[in-house]
Amino acid sequence: MEAQLTYLQLKERQREIRDGFSEALGLRTHRALSWLQRAEQETDDGDACFIFLWISLNAAYANDLHDRQRFSERRVLVNFLKRLIESDADNLLGQIVWDEFPGSIRLLIDSKYVFQPFWECQYGRMGEVEWQREFQRSRISANKALGRMDTKKVLAVIFDRLYVLRNQLIHGGSTWNSQVNRAQIRDGVNIMMCLVPTIIHLMMENPTGLWGDPCYPVVK
């Protein structure tokens, strides 16, 4: 399989096999693909592309609101990544991590601007020494995972960083097209543009997986 799948490739495959999907999986993949298609249209706006890719990811993995009340967003996402990796017989996610974007991943890991404790320090909720200690600990742990080729751990760290970037955009903590965070947006879009289509592909190819009920079912 090519490293980067496109909406058209995935949509064609979906039409071939969707009769074997549960109603929940069918709705998840339909929604995720619609937002992936929209993201692909944003060739000149990295902020918009990242936001649409994140909505596509959310459509793929987020559980109903009852589960969100019981579990943190991070826990839901980490558990989802675990199920994906277990379903990834061809190591497609590993290929992305180790072959496509090792440089971009290391830049994200080393950027304080997508590390939440750095911002906790700016708010006065954490001391300078404390956040720097947390940052160093996180970087060491991530680099050990890179050295072990621990795909699950590395993906968890990547999405921790990308989640901070997501919050900056969604909650109005960033200026549109700002030069301040261009590097993080660029790397985030490049990584997500490979990861999100692969995630949708893995879900479709493993229709009996425990993907859960999506948010806001269709009511007729």
Accessible surface in RSA format (square Angstrom, percent):
REM  Atomic radii and reference values for relative SASA: ProtOr
REM  Chains: A
REM  Algorithm: Lee & Richards
REM  Probe-radius: 1.40
REM  Slices: 20
REM RES _ NUM      All-atoms   Total-Side   Main-Chain    Non-polar    All polar
REM                ABS   REL    ABS   REL    ABS   REL    ABS   REL    ABS   REL
RES MET A   1   111.45  57.7  29.46  19.5  81.98 195.2  45.55  38.7  65.89  87.3
RES GLU A   2   117.17  67.3 105.82  80.1  11.35  27.0  48.98  94.7  68.19  55.7
RES ALA A   3    42.86  39.4  26.15  40.3  16.71  38.0  34.58  48.7   8.28  21.9
RES GLN A   4    82.44  46.1  74.54  54.5   7.90  18.8  19.46  41.4  62.98  47.8
RES LEU A   5    15.37   8.6  14.06  10.1   1.31   3.3  14.06   9.9   1.31   3.5
RES THR A   6    54.12  38.5  54.12  54.9   0.00   0.0  51.02  68.5   3.10   4.7
RES TYR A   7    26.15  12.2  26.15  14.9   0.00   0.0   7.76   5.8  18.40  22.7
RES LEU A   8   133.03  74.1 129.55  92.7   3.48   8.7 129.60  91.0   3.44   9.2
RES GLN A   9    73.40  41.0  65.26  47.7   8.14  19.4  33.83  72.0  39.57  30.0
RES LEU A  10     2.60   1.4   2.25   1.6   0.35   0.9   2.60   1.8   0.00   0.0
RES LYS A  11    23.47  11.5  23.47  14.4   0.00   0.0  12.62  11.4  10.86  11.6
RES GLU A  12   107.06  61.5 106.26  80.4   0.81   1.9  31.43  60.8  75.63  61.7
RES ARG A  13    86.37  36.3  84.99  43.3   1.38   3.3  27.11  37.0  59.27  35.9
RES GLN A  14     5.78   3.2   5.78   4.2   0.00   0.0   0.00   0.0   5.78   4.4
RES ARG A  15   139.26  58.5 119.30  60.8  19.96  47.5  39.82  54.4  99.44  60.3
RES GLU A  16   111.78  64.2  73.84  55.9  37.94  90.3  41.46  80.2  70.32  57.4
RES ILE A  17    40.39  23.0  31.45  23.4   8.94  21.5  37.23  26.8   3.16   8.6
RES ARG A  18   110.09  46.2 101.13  51.6   8.96  21.3  23.41  32.0  86.68  52.5
RES ASP A  19   147.24 103.1 112.59 112.1  34.65  81.9  43.15 101.6 104.08 103.8
RES GLY A  20    59.14  72.9   0.00   N/A  59.14  72.9  36.50 100.2  22.65  50.7
RES PHE A  21    23.52  11.8   2.51   1.6  21.01  54.7   2.93   1.8  20.59  58.9
RES SER A  22    63.44  53.6  47.97  64.0  15.47  35.6  52.16 111.1  11.28  15.8
RES GLU A  23   160.27  92.0 139.85 105.8  20.42  48.6  63.64 123.1  96.62  78.9
RES ALA A  24    23.92  22.0  18.38  28.4   5.54  12.6  21.88  30.8   2.04   5.4
RES LEU A  25     2.52   1.4   1.76   1.3   0.76   1.9   2.03   1.4   0.50   1.3
RES GLY A  26    19.98  24.6   0.00   N/A  19.98  24.6  17.57  48.2   2.41   5.4
RES LEU A  27    30.24  16.8  25.05  17.9   5.19  13.0  28.42  20.0   1.81   4.9
RES ARG A  28     0.53   0.2   0.53   0.3   0.00   0.0   0.14   0.2   0.39   0.2
RES THR A  29     1.42   1.0   0.79   0.8   0.63   1.5   1.42   1.9   0.00   0.0
RES HIS A  30    97.16  53.1  96.76  67.3   0.40   1.0  60.85  62.7  36.32  42.3
RES ARG A  31    62.73  26.3  61.92  31.6   0.81   1.9  27.66  37.8  35.07  21.3
RES ALA A  32     0.45   0.4   0.45   0.7   0.00   0.0   0.45   0.6   0.00   0.0
RES LEU A  33     1.03   0.6   1.03   0.7   0.00   0.0   1.03   0.7   0.00   0.0
RES SER A  34    51.34  43.4  41.16  54.9  10.17  23.4  36.20  77.1  15.14  21.2
RES TRP A  35    92.04  36.9  91.96  44.5   0.08   0.2  74.61  39.8  17.42  28.3
RES LEU A  36     0.00   0.0   0.00   0.0   0.00   0.0   0.00   0.0   0.00   0.0
RES GLN A  37    71.33  39.9  70.73  51.7   0.60   1.4   7.49  15.9  63.84  48.4
RES ARG A  38    86.35  36.3  85.69  43.7   0.66   1.6  27.42  37.5  58.93  35.7
RES ALA A  39     0.49   0.5   0.00   0.0   0.49   1.1   0.00   0.0   0.49   1.3
RES GLU A  40    57.95  33.3  41.94  31.7  16.01  38.1  23.83  46.1  34.11  27.9
RES GLN A  41   111.13  62.1  82.24  60.1  28.89  68.8  40.67  86.6  70.47  53.4
RES GLU A  42    36.12  20.7  28.23  21.4   7.88  18.8   1.43   2.8  34.69  28.3
RES THR A  43   117.09  83.3  79.44  80.5  37.65  89.7  68.22  91.6  48.87  73.9
RES ASP A  44   144.47 101.2 105.26 104.8  39.21  92.7  43.01 101.2 101.46 101.2
RES ASP A  45    33.68  23.6  29.32  29.2   4.36  10.3  13.71  32.3  19.97  19.9
RES GLY A  46    24.01  29.6   0.00   N/A  24.01  29.6  15.64  42.9   8.37  18.8
RES ASP A  47     4.26   3.0   4.23   4.2   0.03   0.1   4.11   9.7   0.14   0.1
RES ALA A  48    21.33  19.6  17.50  27.0   3.82   8.7  20.98  29.6   0.34   0.9
RES CYS A  49     3.55   2.7   3.55   4.0   0.00   0.0   0.89   2.3   2.66   2.9
RES PHE A  50     0.73   0.4   0.73   0.5   0.00   0.0   0.73   0.4   0.00   0.0
RES ILE A  51    46.44  26.4  45.56  33.9   0.89   2.1  46.23  33.3   0.22   0.6
RES PHE A  52    36.71  18.4  36.71  22.7   0.00   0.0  36.71  22.3   0.00   0.0
RES LEU A  53     0.00   0.0   0.00   0.0   0.00   0.0   0.00   0.0   0.00   0.0
RES TRP A  54     6.81   2.7   6.81   3.3   0.00   0.0   6.17   3.3   0.64   1.0
RES ILE A  55    57.29  32.6  55.60  41.4   1.69   4.1  57.05  41.1   0.24   0.6
RES SER A  56     0.00   0.0   0.00   0.0   0.00   0.0   0.00   0.0   0.00   0.0
RES LEU A  57     0.15   0.1   0.00   0.0   0.15   0.4   0.15   0.1   0.00   0.0
RES ASN A  58    30.00  20.7  28.12  27.2   1.87   4.5  16.33  39.3  13.67  13.2
RES ALA A  59    20.14  18.5   5.59   8.6  14.55  33.1  17.59  24.8   2.55   6.7
RES ALA A  60     1.29   1.2   0.84   1.3   0.45   1.0   1.16   1.6   0.13   0.3
RES TYR A  61     0.84   0.4   0.39   0.2   0.45   1.2   0.55   0.4   0.29   0.4
RES ALA A  62     6.03   5.5   3.97   6.1   2.06   4.7   4.97   7.0   1.06   2.8
RES ASN A  63    24.75  17.1  24.48  23.7   0.27   0.7   1.08   2.6  23.67  22.9
RES ASP A  64    45.75  32.0  45.64  45.4   0.11   0.3  19.97  47.0  25.78  25.7
RES LEU A  65    79.71  44.4  77.36  55.3   2.35   5.9  77.36  54.3   2.35   6.3
RES HIS A  66   114.47  62.6 109.09  75.8   5.39  13.8  80.05  82.5  34.42  40.1
RES ASP A  67    27.26  19.1  27.26  27.1   0.00   0.0   1.47   3.5  25.78  25.7
RES ARG A  68    89.81  37.7  73.58  37.5  16.23  38.6  23.24  31.8  66.57  40.3
RES GLN A  69   152.23  85.1 112.60  82.3  39.63  94.3  46.69  99.4 105.54  80.0
RES ARG A  70   140.90  59.2 107.54  54.8  33.36  79.4  51.60  70.5  89.30  54.1
RES PHE A  71    60.12  30.1  53.76  33.3   6.36  16.6  58.39  35.4   1.73   5.0
RES SER A  72    68.58  58.0  51.30  68.5  17.28  39.8  53.21 113.3  15.37  21.5
RES GLU A  73    45.15  25.9  36.36  27.5   8.79  20.9  22.04  42.6  23.11  18.9
RES ARG A  74   123.37  51.8 116.56  59.4   6.82  16.2  58.34  79.7  65.03  39.4
RES ARG A  75   127.26  53.4 123.24  62.8   4.02   9.6  37.68  51.5  89.58  54.3
RES VAL A  76     8.85   5.8   6.03   5.5   2.82   6.8   8.33   7.2   0.53   1.4
RES LEU A  77     9.76   5.4   9.76   7.0   0.00   0.0   9.76   6.9   0.00   0.0
RES VAL A  78    30.06  19.8  30.06  27.2   0.00   0.0  30.06  26.1   0.00   0.0
RES ASN A  79    60.33  41.6  59.36  57.4   0.97   2.3  11.02  26.5  49.31  47.7
RES PHE A  80     0.60   0.3   0.60   0.4   0.00   0.0   0.60   0.4   0.00   0.0
RES LEU A  81     1.88   1.0   1.88   1.3   0.00   0.0   1.88   1.3   0.00   0.0
RES LYS A  82    90.36  44.1  89.86  55.1   0.50   1.2  57.20  51.5  33.16  35.3
RES ARG A  83    59.85  25.1  58.54  29.8   1.31   3.1  29.92  40.9  29.93  18.1
RES LEU A  84     0.00   0.0   0.00   0.0   0.00   0.0   0.00   0.0   0.00   0.0
RES ILE A  85    50.78  28.9  42.59  31.7   8.19  19.7  42.59  30.7   8.19  22.2
RES GLU A  86   118.34  67.9  79.37  60.1  38.96  92.8  48.93  94.6  69.41  56.7
RES SER A  87    27.91  23.6  14.33  19.1  13.58  31.3   7.81  16.6  20.09  28.1
RES ASP A  88    14.90  10.4   4.28   4.3  10.62  25.1   2.19   5.2  12.71  12.7
RES ALA A  89   104.58  96.2  61.30  94.6  43.28  98.5  73.10 102.9  31.49  83.4
RES ASP A  90   104.14  72.9  90.32  89.9  13.82  32.7  20.66  48.6  83.48  83.3
RES ASN A  91    79.30  54.7  77.00  74.4   2.30   5.5  27.23  65.5  52.07  50.3
RES LEU A  92    12.94   7.2  11.82   8.5   1.12   2.8  12.23   8.6   0.71   1.9
RES LEU A  93     1.27   0.7   1.27   0.9   0.00   0.0   1.27   0.9   0.00   0.0
RES GLY A  94     0.16   0.2   0.00   N/A   0.16   0.2   0.00   0.0   0.16   0.4
RES GLN A  95    75.56  42.3  73.74  53.9   1.82   4.3  23.31  49.6  52.25  39.6
RES ILE A  96     4.98   2.8   4.98   3.7   0.00   0.0   4.98   3.6   0.00   0.0
RES VAL A  97     0.95   0.6   0.75   0.7   0.20   0.5   0.75   0.7   0.20   0.5
RES TRP A  98    44.19  17.7  27.13  13.1  17.06  40.1  25.07  13.4  19.12  31.0
RES ASP A  99   101.23  70.9  71.06  70.7  30.18  71.4  23.90  56.2  77.34  77.1
RES GLU A 100    77.05  44.2  54.63  41.3  22.42  53.4   2.45   4.7  74.60  60.9
RES PHE A 101    35.89  18.0  33.56  20.8   2.33   6.1  35.89  21.8   0.00   0.0
RES PRO A 102    55.41  40.4  55.29  50.4   0.12   0.4  55.41  45.8   0.00   0.0
RES GLY A 103    42.22  52.1   0.00   N/A  42.22  52.1  37.50 102.9   4.71  10.6
RES SER A 104    20.49  17.3  16.08  21.5   4.40  10.1   0.23   0.5  20.26  28.4
RES ILE A 105     1.40   0.8   1.40   1.0   0.00   0.0   1.40   1.0   0.00   0.0
RES ARG A 106   113.78  47.8 112.61  57.4   1.18   2.8  41.26  56.4  72.52  44.0
RES LEU A 107   107.12  59.7 102.36  73.2   4.76  12.0 102.80  72.2   4.32  11.6
RES LEU A 108     2.53   1.4   1.75   1.3   0.78   2.0   2.37   1.7   0.16   0.4
RES ILE A 109     1.36   0.8   1.36   1.0   0.00   0.0   1.36   1.0   0.00   0.0
RES ASP A 110    67.94  47.6  49.01  48.8  18.93  44.8  16.99  40.0  50.95  50.8
RES SER A 111    20.13  17.0  13.04  17.4   7.10  16.3  18.21  38.8   1.92   2.7
RES LYS A 112    74.93  36.6  73.22  44.9   1.71   4.1  24.68  22.2  50.25  53.5
RES TYR A 113    99.99  46.7  99.74  56.7   0.25   0.7  63.96  48.1  36.03  44.4
RES VAL A 114     0.60   0.4   0.32   0.3   0.28   0.7   0.32   0.3   0.28   0.8
RES PHE A 115    16.41   8.2  15.72   9.7   0.69   1.8  16.41   9.9   0.00   0.0
RES GLN A 116    68.80  38.5  66.83  48.8   1.97   4.7  42.84  91.2  25.96  19.7
RES PRO A 117    26.13  19.0  26.13  23.8   0.00   0.0  26.13  21.6   0.00   0.0
RES PHE A 118    19.49   9.7  19.49  12.1   0.00   0.0  19.49  11.8   0.00   0.0
RES TRP A 119    68.78  27.6  68.78  33.3   0.00   0.0  68.78  36.7   0.00   0.0
RES GLU A 120    37.21  21.4  37.21  28.2   0.00   0.0  15.82  30.6  21.39  17.5
RES CYS A 121    21.75  16.4  12.18  13.6   9.57  22.5   0.00   0.0  21.75  23.4
RES GLN A 122    95.85  53.6  60.52  44.2  35.33  84.1  21.15  45.0  74.70  56.7
RES TYR A 123   128.08  59.8  93.86  53.4  34.22  89.0  64.20  48.2  63.88  78.7
RES GLY A 124    67.01  82.6   0.00   N/A  67.01  82.6  32.26  88.5  34.75  77.8
RES ARG A 125   160.89  67.6 123.76  63.1  37.14  88.4  67.23  91.9  93.66  56.8
RES MET A 126    41.21  21.3  31.09  20.6  10.12  24.1  36.28  30.8   4.93   6.5
RES GLY A 127    41.12  50.7   0.00   N/A  41.12  50.7  35.17  96.5   5.95  13.3
RES GLU A 128    93.53  53.7  86.97  65.8   6.56  15.6  48.79  94.4  44.74  36.5
RES VAL A 129   104.66  68.9 101.44  91.8   3.22   7.7 102.95  89.4   1.71   4.6
RES GLU A 130    75.94  43.6  74.95  56.7   0.99   2.4  18.06  34.9  57.87  47.3
RES TRP A 131    11.73   4.7  11.73   5.7   0.00   0.0  11.23   6.0   0.50   0.8
RES GLN A 132    87.96  49.2  83.22  60.8   4.74  11.3  20.34  43.3  67.62  51.3
RES ARG A 133   123.42  51.8 115.24  58.7   8.19  19.5  46.58  63.7  76.84  46.6
RES GLU A 134    61.25  35.2  59.96  45.4   1.29   3.1   5.57  10.8  55.68  45.5
RES PHE A 135    23.07  11.5  23.07  14.3   0.00   0.0  23.07  14.0   0.00   0.0
RES GLN A 136    91.26  51.0  91.04  66.5   0.22   0.5  36.46  77.6  54.81  41.6
RES ARG A 137   125.67  52.8 121.08  61.7   4.59  10.9  65.86  90.0  59.81  36.3
RES SER A 138    25.64  21.7  17.20  23.0   8.44  19.4  17.89  38.1   7.75  10.9
RES ARG A 139    76.44  32.1  76.44  39.0   0.00   0.0   4.95   6.8  71.49  43.3
RES ILE A 140    79.86  45.4  77.39  57.7   2.48   6.0  79.57  57.3   0.30   0.8
RES SER A 141    39.00  33.0  34.56  46.1   4.44  10.2  24.43  52.0  14.57  20.4
RES ALA A 142     0.24   0.2   0.24   0.4   0.00   0.0   0.24   0.3   0.00   0.0
RES ASN A 143    59.43  41.0  50.89  49.2   8.54  20.6  23.44  56.4  35.99  34.8
RES LYS A 144   126.96  61.9 118.66  72.8   8.30  19.8  72.80  65.5  54.15  57.7
RES ALA A 145     0.00   0.0   0.00   0.0   0.00   0.0   0.00   0.0   0.00   0.0
RES LEU A 146    11.73   6.5   3.98   2.8   7.75  19.5   4.13   2.9   7.60  20.5
RES GLY A 147    67.08  82.7   0.00   N/A  67.08  82.7  38.51 105.7  28.57  64.0
RES ARG A 148   147.54  61.9 116.47  59.4  31.06  74.0  75.61 103.3  71.93  43.6
RES MET A 149   118.36  61.3 102.45  67.8  15.91  37.9  61.13  52.0  57.22  75.8
RES ASP A 150    46.10  32.3  38.97  38.8   7.12  16.8  13.45  31.7  32.65  32.6
RES THR A 151    19.03  13.5  15.34  15.5   3.69   8.8   8.91  12.0  10.12  15.3
RES LYS A 152    79.52  38.8  78.03  47.9   1.49   3.6  43.48  39.1  36.04  38.4
RES LYS A 153    72.06  35.2  69.03  42.4   3.03   7.2  30.19  27.2  41.87  44.6
RES VAL A 154     0.31   0.2   0.09   0.1   0.22   0.5   0.31   0.3   0.00   0.0
RES LEU A 155     0.54   0.3   0.54   0.4   0.00   0.0   0.54   0.4   0.00   0.0
RES ALA A 156    10.74   9.9   8.14  12.6   2.60   5.9   8.84  12.4   1.90   5.0
RES VAL A 157    11.48   7.6  11.27  10.2   0.22   0.5  11.48  10.0   0.00   0.0
RES ILE A 158     1.10   0.6   0.89   0.7   0.22   0.5   1.10   0.8   0.00   0.0
RES PHE A 159     3.51   1.8   2.76   1.7   0.75   1.9   3.08   1.9   0.43   1.2
RES ASP A 160    47.93  33.6  42.73  42.5   5.20  12.3  11.77  27.7  36.15  36.1
RES ARG A 161     7.83   3.3   7.83   4.0   0.00   0.0   0.87   1.2   6.96   4.2
RES LEU A 162     0.02   0.0   0.00   0.0   0.02   0.1   0.02   0.0   0.00   0.0
RES TYR A 163    62.97  29.4  62.97  35.8   0.00   0.0  43.71  32.8  19.26  23.7
RES VAL A 164    10.66   7.0  10.65   9.6   0.01   0.0  10.65   9.3   0.01   0.0
RES LEU A 165     0.32   0.2   0.32   0.2   0.00   0.0   0.32   0.2   0.00   0.0
RES ARG A 166    48.13  20.2  47.75  24.3   0.38   0.9   0.97   1.3  47.15  28.6
RES ASN A 167    41.56  28.7  39.82  38.5   1.74   4.2  14.44  34.7  27.12  26.2
RES GLN A 168    29.57  16.5  26.37  19.3   3.21   7.6  20.31  43.2   9.27   7.0
RES LEU A 169    23.58  13.1   7.76   5.6  15.82  39.8   8.33   5.9  15.25  41.0
RES ILE A 170    80.50  45.8  53.27  39.7  27.23  65.6  55.92  40.3  24.58  66.7
RES HIS A 171   132.82  72.6  99.74  69.3  33.08  84.6  75.29  77.6  57.52  66.9
RES GLY A 172    62.60  77.2   0.00   N/A  62.60  77.2  31.11  85.4  31.50  70.5
RES GLY A 173    59.85  73.8   0.00   N/A  59.85  73.8  32.52  89.2  27.33  61.2
RES SER A 174    32.62  27.6   5.13   6.9  27.48  63.3  12.92  27.5  19.69  27.6
RES THR A 175   100.17  71.2  90.17  91.4   9.99  23.8  59.56  80.0  40.61  61.4
RES TRP A 176   169.22  67.9 152.69  73.9  16.53  38.8 153.32  81.7  15.90  25.8
RES ASN A 177    72.34  49.9  64.88  62.7   7.46  18.0   3.56   8.6  68.78  66.5
RES SER A 178    19.18  16.2  11.53  15.4   7.65  17.6  10.75  22.9   8.43  11.8
RES GLN A 179   140.43  78.5 119.28  87.2  21.15  50.4  65.68 139.8  74.75  56.7
RES VAL A 180   135.02  88.8 107.12  97.0  27.90  67.2 114.78  99.7  20.25  54.9
RES ASN A 181    11.26   7.8  11.26  10.9   0.00   0.0   9.29  22.4   1.96   1.9
RES ARG A 182    51.86  21.8  49.95  25.5   1.92   4.6  41.80  57.1  10.06   6.1
RES ALA A 183    48.75  44.8  45.37  70.0   3.38   7.7  45.46  64.0   3.29   8.7
RES GLN A 184    19.04  10.6  17.95  13.1   1.08   2.6   7.01  14.9  12.03   9.1
RES ILE A 185     1.81   1.0   1.81   1.4   0.00   0.0   1.81   1.3   0.00   0.0
RES ARG A 186   128.08  53.8 121.76  62.1   6.32  15.0  64.97  88.8  63.11  38.2
RES ASP A 187     8.51   6.0   8.51   8.5   0.00   0.0   0.00   0.0   8.51   8.5
RES GLY A 188     0.00   0.0   0.00   N/A   0.00   0.0   0.00   0.0   0.00   0.0
RES VAL A 189    22.21  14.6  22.21  20.1   0.00   0.0  22.21  19.3   0.00   0.0
RES ASN A 190    59.98  41.4  56.08  54.2   3.91   9.4   6.76  16.3  53.23  51.4
RES ILE A 191     1.13   0.6   1.13   0.8   0.00   0.0   1.13   0.8   0.00   0.0
RES MET A 192     0.00   0.0   0.00   0.0   0.00   0.0   0.00   0.0   0.00   0.0
RES MET A 193    26.74  13.8  26.71  17.7   0.03   0.1  25.29  21.5   1.45   1.9
RES CYS A 194     3.02   2.3   3.02   3.4   0.00   0.0   0.00   0.0   3.02   3.3
RES LEU A 195     1.13   0.6   1.13   0.8   0.00   0.0   1.13   0.8   0.00   0.0
RES VAL A 196     0.48   0.3   0.48   0.4   0.00   0.0   0.48   0.4   0.00   0.0
RES PRO A 197     0.36   0.3   0.36   0.3   0.00   0.0   0.36   0.3   0.00   0.0
RES THR A 198     0.00   0.0   0.00   0.0   0.00   0.0   0.00   0.0   0.00   0.0
RES ILE A 199     0.89   0.5   0.89   0.7   0.00   0.0   0.89   0.6   0.00   0.0
RES ILE A 200     0.67   0.4   0.58   0.4   0.09   0.2   0.67   0.5   0.00   0.0
RES HIS A 201    33.68  18.4  33.68  23.4   0.00   0.0  19.45  20.0  14.23  16.6
RES LEU A 202     6.78   3.8   6.78   4.8   0.00   0.0   6.78   4.8   0.00   0.0
RES MET A 203     0.83   0.4   0.83   0.6   0.00   0.0   0.16   0.1   0.68   0.9
RES MET A 204     0.61   0.3   0.00   0.0   0.61   1.5   0.00   0.0   0.61   0.8
RES GLU A 205    61.88  35.5  39.17  29.6  22.71  54.1  20.43  39.5  41.45  33.8
RES ASN A 206    40.72  28.1  37.14  35.9   3.58   8.6   8.12  19.5  32.60  31.5
RES PRO A 207    49.27  35.9  39.23  35.8  10.05  36.5  39.26  32.4  10.01  62.2
RES THR A 208   131.41  93.5 104.86 106.3  26.55  63.3  80.83 108.6  50.58  76.5
RES GLY A 209    28.95  35.7   0.00   N/A  28.95  35.7  18.22  50.0  10.73  24.0
RES LEU A 210   148.25  82.6 138.65  99.2   9.60  24.1 141.74  99.5   6.51  17.5
RES TRP A 211     8.76   3.5   6.03   2.9   2.73   6.4   6.03   3.2   2.73   4.4
RES GLY A 212    41.01  50.6   0.00   N/A  41.01  50.6  32.50  89.2   8.51  19.1
RES ASP A 213    90.40  63.3  85.67  85.3   4.72  11.2  16.03  37.7  74.37  74.2
RES PRO A 214    11.57   8.4   9.46   8.6   2.11   7.7   9.55   7.9   2.02  12.6
RES CYS A 215    19.38  14.7  15.84  17.7   3.53   8.3  15.84  40.1   3.53   3.8
RES TYR A 216   154.03  71.9 145.44  82.8   8.59  22.3 117.31  88.2  36.72  45.3
RES PRO A 217    91.34  66.6  82.40  75.1   8.94  32.5  82.40  68.0   8.94  55.6
RES VAL A 218    91.09  59.9  64.88  58.7  26.21  63.2  69.73  60.6  21.36  57.9
RES VAL A 219   134.44  88.5 101.64  92.0  32.80  79.0 104.51  90.8  29.93  81.2
RES LYS A 220   232.01 113.2 157.90  96.9  74.11 176.5 135.26 121.7  96.75 103.1
END  Absolute sums over single chains surface
CHAIN  1 A    11488.7       9374.4       2114.3       6153.9       5334.7
END  Absolute sums over all chains
TOTAL         11488.7       9374.4       2114.3       6153.9       5334.7
